[in-house]
Amino acid sequence: MRPEIKIKRIYLAGAITAVIVICLTLLDIVIGSSLGGDLSSIPRSAVDRFVQFQENRLLGLYYLDFLNFTVSIIMIPVFFALFVAHNNENNPFALLALLIFAIGTTVFIANNTAAPMLDLCRKYIAATSADQKNLFAAAGEALIAKGAHGSYGAFPGFIMITISEALISIVMLLERVFSRATGYIGLSGTILLMIYLVLVTFMPAAKESAMIFAAPGGILSIIWMIMFTGKLFRLAR
């Protein structure tokens, strides 16, 4: 198979997976809006999380970033396609962005607690003694500290992924594979999302006002993805 055909297939795979990511991101916005965007309503204790899992398993998984977990995995071929698109320019920043994204995604996946918390919930419900329930509740508290949304444990993965997206947006600005508008929109969106991450992690009292940055940041990120997805489809042809 000729190299150019292989490269076009990489672009096509990236474009198709980007469409899936866009759909999931829109779903995330719809769910977040339907819940009012109030982060203070998220259960704080492990026992409250277990109760939420019993009442609505999907909501419990959502509040533990399971949707973001899924998006991060699907974004891998997207980011690789963006790297390949700039690789002809021998741009080291494109490689750096890919490496940061890969490391950030690995850290985020390793720290995500959605599936472990669901498993603990089942064990907590099945427990027959108070000591067993206390043991599972304590394990749940440890998981929340490790990777719940807004926790210090979840921050490294989130921020590295966002930095990698900002970096690839800068690469788009420096090179001319994608339009400068695509780069500017991507960079603007990621900066707003960085501010949101810092506020929601290190300033708990500002969680409600943090949504002021999250909403426009998410919208700009979707526009950015739509723009570069269209270009990837054109490159694949």
LUMNUPA-560988 format. One record per residue (C-alpha): x negated, y, z; residue in one letter. Coordinates in nm, 2 decimals, m for minus. Layout:
<recs>
x|y|z|residu
X|Y|Z|A
...
</recs>
This chain:
<recs>
x|y|z|residu
0.00|0.00|0.00|M
m0.14|0.34|m0.10|R
m0.23|0.57|0.19|P
0.01|0.85|0.08|E
0.30|0.60|0.09|I
0.21|0.50|0.45|K
0.19|0.86|0.55|I
0.53|0.93|0.40|K
0.67|0.64|0.59|R
0.53|0.79|0.91|I
0.71|1.12|0.83|Y
1.03|0.94|0.76|L
1.01|0.74|1.08|A
0.94|1.07|1.27|G
1.23|1.25|1.11|A
1.48|0.96|1.18|I
1.38|0.94|1.54|T
1.39|1.32|1.57|A
1.75|1.31|1.46|V
1.82|1.06|1.75|I
1.64|1.28|1.99|V
1.84|1.58|1.88|I
2.17|1.39|1.93|C
2.06|1.28|2.28|L
1.95|1.63|2.37|T
2.29|1.77|2.27|L
2.45|1.49|2.48|L
2.24|1.60|2.77|D
2.36|1.96|2.73|I
2.72|1.85|2.70|V
2.69|1.64|3.02|I
2.51|1.91|3.21|G
2.77|2.17|3.11|S
3.05|1.94|3.20|S
2.90|1.90|3.55|L
2.87|2.28|3.58|G
2.49|2.29|3.58|G
2.48|2.30|3.96|D
2.17|2.12|4.07|L
2.27|2.17|4.43|S
2.55|1.92|4.39|S
2.30|1.64|4.32|I
2.29|1.39|4.61|P
1.99|1.45|4.84|R
1.96|1.13|5.04|S
1.91|0.78|4.92|A
2.24|0.66|5.08|V
2.43|0.93|4.90|D
2.26|0.82|4.57|R
2.37|0.47|4.64|F
2.73|0.59|4.69|V
2.71|0.78|4.37|Q
2.59|0.47|4.19|F
2.89|0.28|4.32|Q
3.13|0.55|4.21|E
2.97|0.62|3.87|N
2.66|0.42|3.76|R
2.60|0.63|3.45|L
2.61|0.96|3.65|L
2.37|0.82|3.90|G
2.13|0.73|3.62|L
2.18|1.07|3.46|Y
2.08|1.25|3.78|Y
1.77|1.04|3.79|L
1.66|1.16|3.45|D
1.73|0.83|3.27|F
1.84|1.02|2.96|L
1.52|1.22|2.96|N
1.33|0.90|3.01|F
1.49|0.76|2.69|T
1.42|1.08|2.50|V
1.05|1.07|2.59|S
1.01|0.72|2.46|I
1.19|0.80|2.13|I
0.98|1.12|2.09|M
0.66|0.91|2.05|I
0.69|0.85|1.67|P
0.81|1.21|1.63|V
0.50|1.35|1.79|F
0.28|1.11|1.59|F
0.44|1.23|1.27|A
0.37|1.60|1.37|L
0.01|1.51|1.44|F
m0.03|1.34|1.11|V
0.13|1.64|0.93|A
m0.16|1.86|1.07|H
m0.43|1.60|1.06|N
m0.54|1.70|0.71|N
m0.65|2.03|0.85|E
m0.88|1.85|1.10|N
m0.72|2.04|1.37|N
m0.84|1.93|1.71|P
m0.55|2.10|1.88|F
m0.30|1.87|1.71|A
m0.49|1.57|1.85|L
m0.50|1.74|2.19|L
m0.13|1.79|2.18|A
m0.07|1.43|2.09|L
m0.30|1.31|2.38|L
m0.13|1.54|2.63|I
0.21|1.42|2.52|F
0.11|1.05|2.54|A
m0.04|1.09|2.89|I
0.26|1.30|3.01|G
0.51|1.04|2.87|T
0.32|0.76|3.04|T
0.32|0.95|3.37|V
0.69|1.03|3.34|F
0.78|0.67|3.26|I
0.57|0.54|3.55|A
0.73|0.78|3.80|N
1.09|0.76|3.68|N
1.31|0.60|3.95|T
1.64|0.55|3.77|A
1.62|0.17|3.73|A
1.45|0.10|4.07|P
1.71|0.30|4.25|M
1.99|0.11|4.07|L
1.83|m0.21|4.18|D
1.80|m0.09|4.54|L
2.16|0.02|4.53|C
2.26|m0.34|4.45|R
2.05|m0.47|4.74|K
2.18|m0.21|4.97|Y
2.54|m0.30|4.90|I
2.46|m0.67|4.94|A
2.28|m0.62|5.27|A
2.46|m0.78|5.56|T
2.28|m0.61|5.85|S
2.21|m0.26|5.96|A
1.83|m0.32|5.96|D
1.84|m0.44|5.60|Q
2.04|m0.14|5.49|K
1.80|0.10|5.68|N
1.51|m0.08|5.50|L
1.66|m0.03|5.15|F
1.76|0.33|5.24|A
1.40|0.41|5.34|A
1.27|0.26|5.02|A
1.52|0.47|4.83|G
1.39|0.79|5.01|E
1.04|0.70|4.89|A
1.16|0.66|4.53|L
1.34|1.00|4.55|I
1.02|1.17|4.67|A
0.83|0.99|4.39|K
1.03|1.08|4.09|G
1.37|1.25|4.14|A
1.46|1.55|3.93|H
1.29|1.86|4.08|G
1.05|1.66|4.29|S
0.67|1.70|4.30|Y
0.64|1.34|4.17|G
0.85|1.42|3.85|A
0.67|1.75|3.78|F
0.34|1.63|3.63|P
0.51|1.42|3.36|G
0.76|1.69|3.28|F
0.51|1.97|3.26|I
0.26|1.78|3.05|M
0.52|1.69|2.79|I
0.64|2.05|2.78|T
0.28|2.18|2.75|I
0.22|1.94|2.46|S
0.53|2.07|2.28|E
0.40|2.43|2.34|A
0.06|2.33|2.20|L
0.20|2.17|1.89|I
0.41|2.48|1.83|S
0.10|2.69|1.84|I
m0.06|2.45|1.59|V
0.25|2.52|1.37|M
0.18|2.89|1.40|L
m0.19|2.85|1.31|L
m0.14|2.62|1.02|E
0.11|2.65|0.74|R
0.25|2.30|0.72|V
0.56|2.42|0.90|F
0.70|2.77|0.89|S
0.59|3.03|1.14|R
0.95|3.07|1.26|A
0.94|2.70|1.36|T
0.63|2.76|1.57|G
0.77|3.08|1.73|Y
1.10|2.91|1.82|I
0.93|2.60|1.96|G
0.69|2.81|2.17|L
0.97|3.03|2.31|S
1.18|2.73|2.40|G
0.90|2.55|2.58|T
0.79|2.86|2.77|I
1.15|2.90|2.91|L
1.15|2.53|3.00|L
0.82|2.56|3.18|M
0.96|2.85|3.39|I
1.26|2.63|3.47|Y
1.04|2.34|3.57|L
0.83|2.56|3.80|V
1.14|2.71|3.97|L
1.33|2.39|4.01|V
1.02|2.22|4.16|T
0.86|2.48|4.38|F
1.14|2.72|4.46|M
1.44|2.50|4.57|P
1.64|2.81|4.67|A
1.62|2.93|4.30|A
1.76|2.61|4.15|K
2.09|2.77|4.05|E
1.92|3.07|3.89|S
1.68|2.83|3.72|A
1.95|2.73|3.48|M
1.93|3.08|3.33|I
1.60|2.96|3.17|F
1.70|2.60|3.11|A
2.00|2.67|2.89|A
1.84|2.90|2.63|P
1.52|2.70|2.65|G
1.71|2.38|2.56|G
1.90|2.55|2.28|I
1.58|2.69|2.13|L
1.42|2.35|2.16|S
1.70|2.19|1.96|I
1.68|2.45|1.69|I
1.30|2.39|1.68|W
1.36|2.01|1.64|M
1.62|2.07|1.37|I
1.38|2.29|1.18|M
1.08|2.06|1.19|F
1.30|1.75|1.13|T
1.41|1.90|0.80|G
1.05|1.96|0.70|K
0.95|1.60|0.79|L
1.23|1.47|0.56|F
1.09|1.69|0.28|R
0.74|1.57|0.35|L
0.86|1.21|0.34|A
0.99|1.27|m0.02|R
</recs>
